[in-house]
Amino acid sequence: MSPLRLGWLGQRDDRARLLVFLLLALSWASLTKVSSAGLALGLALGLALSSGLGPLHVARRLRPVFSLLFLLLLLTPFWHPPGAQPLVASWAWGPSDLGLASAGLLSLRVLALSTLAIAALDVAPFDQSLQGLRGLGVPAPLVHTALLTQRALARFREDLTRIEAALAARGFRGRGPSAIPTYSAVAGGLLVRSVGRAERLEQAMRCRGYEGELILPDPPRAGLADWFLVLAGLALALALPLAERLA
């Protein structure tokens, strides 16, 4: 296995790891109780931390999710489905009990699924995870698009970092309406540069014989531990929805 793999989960076969992720994601997305969603979040955090991903790494990766949930928590409590009661009797249009419960349930599900994705994808190199998806039958164009998009985003960040450093060295502060022409020029330059790089990449791939299928090494055969992981993931995926219906 690659030295870039982390923990016991990263040492498992990519197909087995991603299949478990898909099973759990489909199961946890259907949870209807706050307690079950909270348990799912705890299990996802346990998977991530036990696989060698530090708490700071998980928190940093969840930062965009927290930003999205902040907006969600501002609006969803004010939802008034049939049968909802306002939390404050004198404020009929204020937060409702069902709206607040829906906000909590949705937030826990989103955090659980996001943490689960971090545990599944950050323990192994991205290209090898994509190879695992290809082994599960995901169409080749989707896998190749994801791989090339990741490379393009990395180069885009490098270009943006260099431009920011160049602007700072020239005394640009980016404040007020006077900065709009500069931002417009930067955005246009990045767009033109990205299009040109994509065209050169396409030409290079065609010159190397690319015909819609990347040549990838054959994945190793799944071992006993990989099959045990799949069976454990299947059991866990069935356990929480079943416990909800029996409760």
C-alpha positions in Angstrom: 0.0 0.0 0.0 1.0 3.6 -0.5 2.9 5.3 2.4 0.5 8.2 2.0 -2.4 6.0 3.4 -3.4 6.7 6.9 -4.6 4.3 9.6 -6.4 1.1 9.4 -9.1 2.4 7.1 -6.5 3.7 4.6 -4.9 0.3 4.4 -8.1 -1.3 3.2 -8.9 -1.9 -0.5 -10.2 1.3 -2.1 -13.3 -0.4 -3.5 -14.2 -1.8 -0.2 -13.7 1.5 1.6 -15.7 3.5 -0.9 -18.5 0.9 -1.0 -18.9 1.1 2.7 -19.0 4.9 2.4 -21.8 4.7 -0.2 -23.8 2.2 1.9 -23.5 4.3 5.1 -24.3 7.6 3.2 -27.5 6.2 1.7 -28.5 4.8 5.0 -27.7 7.9 7.1 -29.3 10.3 4.6 -32.7 8.6 5.4 -32.6 9.0 9.2 -35.6 10.8 10.6 -34.7 11.1 14.3 -32.3 13.6 16.0 -30.9 10.9 18.3 -30.1 8.6 15.3 -28.5 11.4 13.4 -26.4 12.3 16.4 -25.3 8.7 16.8 -24.3 8.6 13.1 -22.2 11.8 13.6 -20.5 10.2 16.5 -19.7 7.0 14.5 -18.4 9.1 11.6 -16.1 11.1 13.9 -14.9 7.8 15.4 -14.0 6.5 12.0 -12.2 9.6 11.1 -10.2 9.9 14.3 -9.4 6.2 14.5 -8.0 6.3 11.0 -5.3 8.8 11.9 -7.0 12.1 10.9 -6.5 14.6 13.6 -9.3 16.7 15.2 -7.8 19.9 13.7 -7.7 18.4 10.2 -11.4 17.3 10.5 -12.5 20.7 11.8 -10.6 22.5 9.0 -12.2 20.3 6.4 -15.6 20.9 7.9 -15.3 24.7 7.9 -17.2 25.2 4.6 -19.9 22.9 5.9 -20.2 25.0 9.1 -20.7 28.1 7.0 -23.5 26.5 5.1 -25.2 25.2 8.2 -25.0 28.7 9.8 -27.3 30.0 7.0 -29.5 27.0 7.4 -29.9 27.4 11.1 -30.9 31.0 10.6 -33.8 30.2 8.3 -35.1 26.6 9.0 -36.3 27.2 12.6 -38.8 29.8 11.2 -40.4 27.1 9.0 -44.0 26.3 10.1 -45.1 22.9 8.8 -48.7 21.8 9.6 -49.0 21.1 13.3 -46.1 23.3 14.3 -46.3 25.4 17.4 -44.4 28.6 17.9 -41.8 28.5 20.6 -43.0 31.9 21.8 -46.7 32.1 22.0 -46.8 35.9 21.4 -44.6 35.6 18.3 -46.7 33.6 15.8 -44.2 34.0 13.0 -41.2 33.2 15.2 -39.3 29.9 15.5 -41.4 26.8 15.7 -40.8 23.5 17.5 -41.0 21.4 14.4 -38.8 24.0 12.5 -36.2 23.8 15.2 -36.3 20.0 15.2 -35.9 20.0 11.4 -32.9 22.3 11.6 -31.2 20.1 14.2 -31.9 16.9 12.3 -30.7 18.3 9.0 -27.6 19.8 10.5 -26.6 16.5 12.2 -27.2 14.5 9.0 -25.1 17.0 6.9 -22.3 16.9 9.5 -22.4 13.1 9.7 -22.3 12.6 5.9 -19.5 15.3 5.5 -17.4 13.7 8.3 -18.0 10.3 6.7 -16.8 11.6 3.4 -13.6 13.0 5.0 -12.9 9.6 6.7 -13.4 7.8 3.3 -11.4 10.1 1.1 -8.7 11.7 3.2 -7.0 8.5 4.3 -5.7 7.6 0.8 -4.4 9.6 -2.3 -7.2 11.1 -4.3 -6.2 9.4 -7.5 -6.3 5.9 -5.9 -9.7 6.6 -4.4 -10.9 7.5 -7.9 -9.4 4.3 -9.2 -11.5 2.5 -6.5 -14.6 4.2 -7.8 -13.8 3.1 -11.3 -13.5 -0.5 -9.9 -17.0 -0.1 -8.5 -18.4 0.6 -12.0 -18.5 4.4 -12.0 -18.3 5.6 -15.7 -14.8 6.4 -16.8 -15.6 10.0 -18.1 -16.8 10.9 -14.6 -13.7 9.5 -12.9 -11.4 11.3 -15.4 -13.3 14.6 -15.0 -13.0 14.4 -11.3 -9.2 13.7 -11.5 -8.6 16.5 -14.0 -10.7 18.9 -12.0 -8.7 18.3 -8.9 -5.5 19.0 -10.8 -6.9 22.1 -12.4 -8.1 23.5 -9.0 -4.7 22.9 -7.5 -3.1 24.9 -10.4 -5.7 27.6 -10.1 -4.9 28.0 -6.4 -1.2 28.3 -7.2 -1.9 31.0 -9.8 -4.2 32.9 -7.4 -1.6 32.8 -4.6 1.1 34.2 -6.9 -1.2 37.0 -8.1 -2.1 37.9 -4.5 1.6 38.1 -3.6 2.3 40.2 -6.7 -0.5 42.6 -5.9 0.5 42.9 -2.2 4.1 43.6 -3.3 2.8 46.5 -5.4 0.9 48.0 -2.4 -2.6 46.8 -3.4 -5.0 46.7 -0.5 -8.3 45.7 -2.2 -10.6 48.2 -0.4 -13.3 50.3 -1.8 -14.9 50.7 -5.3 -11.5 51.6 -6.8 -10.4 47.9 -6.4 -13.2 46.6 -8.6 -11.2 47.1 -11.9 -8.2 45.2 -10.4 -10.4 42.3 -9.3 -12.0 42.2 -12.7 -8.6 42.1 -14.4 -7.4 39.3 -12.1 -10.6 37.2 -12.7 -10.3 37.7 -16.5 -6.6 36.8 -16.4 -7.2 33.6 -14.4 -10.0 32.6 -16.7 -7.9 33.1 -19.9 -5.0 31.3 -18.3 -7.2 28.3 -17.2 -8.7 27.9 -20.6 -5.3 28.0 -22.3 -3.9 25.4 -19.8 -7.0 23.1 -20.4 -6.4 23.3 -24.2 -2.7 22.4 -23.8 -3.6 19.6 -21.5 -6.1 18.2 -24.0 -3.5 18.4 -26.8 -0.8 16.7 -24.6 -3.2 13.8 -23.7 -4.2 13.2 -27.3 -0.6 13.2 -28.3 0.0 10.4 -25.8 -2.9 8.3 -27.2 -5.7 9.2 -24.9 -9.0 7.9 -26.3 -11.3 8.2 -23.3 -9.8 5.7 -21.0 -6.9 6.3 -18.6 -4.4 3.4 -18.3 -4.5 2.5 -14.6 -2.8 -0.4 -12.8 -5.0 -3.3 -11.9 -6.1 -3.0 -8.2 -5.0 -5.8 -5.8 -7.4 -8.5 -4.9 -9.6 -7.8 -1.9 -8.5 -9.6 1.2 -10.4 -11.1 4.1 -10.2 -7.9 6.1 -11.7 -6.0 3.1 -14.7 -8.3 2.9 -15.1 -8.1 6.7 -15.2 -4.3 6.4 -17.9 -4.5 3.7 -20.0 -6.8 5.9 -19.5 -4.6 8.9 -20.5 -1.5 6.9 -23.6 -3.3 5.6 -24.7 -4.3 9.1 -24.1 -0.7 10.3 -26.0 0.8 7.4 -29.0 -1.4 8.2 -28.8 -1.0 12.0 -29.7 2.7 12.5 -32.8 2.8 10.1 -34.0 -0.5 11.6 -33.6 0.8 15.1 -35.6 3.8 14.2 -38.5 1.7 13.0 -38.4 -0.6 16.0 -38.3 2.2 18.5 
